[in-house]
Amino acid sequence: MPATGELIRAMNYVEDITATLRRICLYIPSMSAEERKRLAESLKAAGGALNAAVADLEKAGQ
């Protein structure tokens, strides 16, 4: 089954997110403990949204 434009666009968004996370990881060693803590909190919130999206995709596939 060929990929639709919508699927390709969504997969490109995922690639963008992954690239952004790689860039963020480059800065972690130079961050203070407080900055790392705040970033971790922000990423946890984003992780919840990611987990919800994956759950929706898996639920829709059943």
N, C-alpha and C positions, 0 to 999 in steps of 0.2 A: 504494500500500500504506500503510495507516494506521500511525502510530508506536505501538509498544507502550509500556506504562508503564515498562518497563525501559530502553528507548531514551531516553525523555524524561528519566528520572532521570539516566542517564549523561550526557546532553547538558547537563543542569543542573549536574552536577559540573564539566564542562569550563568552563561559564560562570563558576562559582565560582572555578576556578583562574585563569582569565583576569582576573577582577576583583581577585583577590589579587595577581597579578603587577603590575597597574596601581598598586595601593596601594604595593607594595614599591618600584616605580620612583619614586614621589614622594619617598621617603626617601633615595635614592641620593646626591643632591647634598650632603646634610648628613652623610654617613658619612665616616669616616676611610678612608685607603687600606687599612689592615688589615681594617676591617669590610667594605669592598667586596670585598676578596680572599676573605674567608671566605664572604661571601654568594655570590660567583661560584662557588666550589667546591661549595657546597650546591646551587645551581641546576644546575650541570653534572651532578651526580648525579641530580637530578630529571629533567633533560633526557634522560638515558639511559633512565630508566623510561618517559618519554613516547615516545621513539623506539621502544622495544620494543613498547609498546602499539599504536602506529601500524603497525608491521611485522606484528604479530599480526592486526590488523584487515584489512590488505591481503592477507595470506596466506590468511586464512579466506574472503576474497571470491573467490579463484581457483578 
